[in-house]
Amino acid sequence: MKTEKLLFGLLILAAAIAAAVFFYKQSQDVSKKTMSTAEDTKVGFVYVGPIGDHGWTYQHNAGRLALEKSLGTKIKTSYVESVKEGPDSERVIQQLASSGHKVIFTTSFGFMNPTLKVAKKFPNVKFEHATGYKRDENVGTYSARFYEGRYIAGVIAGKVSKTNKIGYVASFPIPEVVRGINAFLLGARSVNPEMTISVVWVNSWYDPGKEGDAAKALIDQGADIISQHTDSPAPLQVAENRGVKGFGQASDMIKFAPKAQLSAIVNNWDNYYVERTKAAIDGSWKSQDVWYGLKEGMVKMAPYTNMPDDVQALAKKTEDAIRNGELHPFSGPIKDQTGKIVVEAGKVADAGMLLGMNFYVEGVQGSLPK
Amino acid sequence: MSQIFQFFPKFVLEPRLEVSGKWVILSPIIAIILTLFSGVIIFSLLGKDPFLALYTFFVQPLTTMFGITELLVKATPLVLIGVGLAIGFKANVWNIGAEGQFTMGAVFGGGTALLCQHTESILVLPLVLVLGTLGGLFWGAIPAFLKTRFNANEILTSLMLSYVAVLCLSYLVHGPWRDPAGFNFPESQIFSDYAMLPILIENSRLNLGTMFAILVVLVAWILMTRTIIGFQLRVVGLAPTAAQYAGFKQSGLIWLSFLISGGLAGLAGIAEVSGTIGQLLPSVSPGYGFTAIIVAFLGRLHPVGVLFAGLIMALSYIGGENAQIEIGLPAAVTGLFQGILLFFLLACDVLVRYRLSHRSVLASERRE
């Protein structure tokens, strides 16, 4: 008898909750109508990692917050984090497009084809895809010249390292990442021709455990500089604990490694997100391909810390030279691993080579996974 | 047992002498009610309107055609894999490597699609599907062989082979199968239309793969309840010794379990690739092979139960995305919510079969 009564009570409660949830819709529809106005432009963001990664996604989210701050009540933003590259992303992008978002930023390379597929179905929505190469009437692409920052980091590493060994925690062997490794080594060799880089691929953008383990292995092999192309501060934290130096990735990670961080390559999307959203609101938005660097402020360097004054001065000088266009990180002569000259003296690598980079420069250890 | 008593002298789980049939059916319902209750509490603590949150989570995705088709698309691989795993689990064959078999299905089927890129024939699609299924079947056959020949633990071998399969796909997409016009990015060419599963409803992603899933549920149901093979599988799981006395070939059943679950995972893999993705990527699964293990148990290892469990699991994913877009709930809450649901389901299940006892000695020991 007891159990029957309990059951009966539970079922009544379940029915009550279900009814409350179902009938909720009507009251909500009314309040929604009164709340939003026609002028509100909804801006959506699709993130590949959690906003708490303190790296790539963290900075995109900082851009979203800057957008909210700058345009205030004219817009409303929403985001979906930790979206898997693949079929899930297409659903998320379509959900944003069909729920009235007018501008949608998809912030990972793997969202490229899903973004294009959804864009075909929603010609009035503007799509902005980060780091991709396919565009359409309503799909623009944008990326930053992170390799400029990598080169400066390499120069610092070349001056600071005692073992002449750099450990590099890398995500996937795509041109973007390979370009970063090469730029780093070219910077290091510009001040110290003995420098070498060892790379560990963790096959993930965000996996603090694996990233940290990779950093430990690299330090055990003698690396006294850790650089990374993954999104968490884990490798830098390992560097801090093991008493070696490292660089922050995507955001200033100094609070994770106050003694180890030499600098950080900071991705700054704030201005771009504000500009493009404004353009979408006033109707001047056009599909374009943007690849900004230090000059435009899309790449910034965190303060140069934990290094002697002369190294700091050299880093600043290098940064200024790249910003002014006096120095291009990929200036010849550049040799690949086999010793073949790929960029001749007096020339710089062309856009095609930079965008499709699939070789290591001389001095990178191991072979590129293919 | 005595060691456990030293740590927990007061509480003991005792098997119930009789398991009430009514409670077995009611336990998932109670678990869902408890989950909803916890949801109300969590959402209130987060400062969100709890009813709005539950509405966007569980009801809103079902109010649009887009939402319903997406639910079916998301549930399809979970159900296809889950049904296969459930058959093996019933027979105590622990295939934990469906993720790898899924991936191999995508590799074999997708590779065929890439080979037939310029063949304009309606036979391409059936060929792609058959080879995909065979790919999963082949990957499932390896742990079956190791188990029956060397008595190697199938949990370990099948799990390890998952990583091999994922790396194999990664190698192919980074290397030989990379799209030559793709700036070295690790993606294959997009398949020709002849290799793609037909879309069932225009402007949606709902494809023939979902029909396969429904068909598979029906066939598996008949297999398990109406055939001698199904009977053998169940007996081996419930009473291995009895099965031995009855003369059932254990190794045959291990093979059968692995071939069925591997083949179905392979079919799920190729259906996902040629149905929704349309090309090979370095990773084609957000962990479907592992989620399907949960789905199989959630569905009580019954094909029809797996169907419902797959739908519930898919709804919780889609609802979670929806809740992020509509009311700004963090993604972690989706994971938390799924965790709570599973916790209550398992807890209710345990309490239906066992009871918490206060005594310091097991009743059975006292009787002695």
Interface residues (C-beta under 8 A of the other chain):
Chain A: T3 L7 L10 L13 A14 I17 A20 V21 F22 Y24 K25 Q28 G44 P50 I51 S78 Y79 V80 E81 S82 V83 K84 E85 G86 P87 D88 E90 R91 V92 Q94 Q95 L96 S98 S99 F109 G110 N113 K121 Y133 F172 P173 I174 P175 N203 L355 G356 M357 N358 P369 K370
Chain B: W23 L26 I29 I30 I32 I33 L36 F37 V40 F51 L52 L54 Y55 F58 V59 T64 F66 E70 V73 K74 S170 Y171 H174 G175 F183 N184 F185 P186 E187 I190 N203 R205 E272 T276 I277 G278 Q279 L281 P282 S283 V284 S285 P286 Y317 I318 E321 N322 Q324 I325 E326 G328 P330 A331 A332
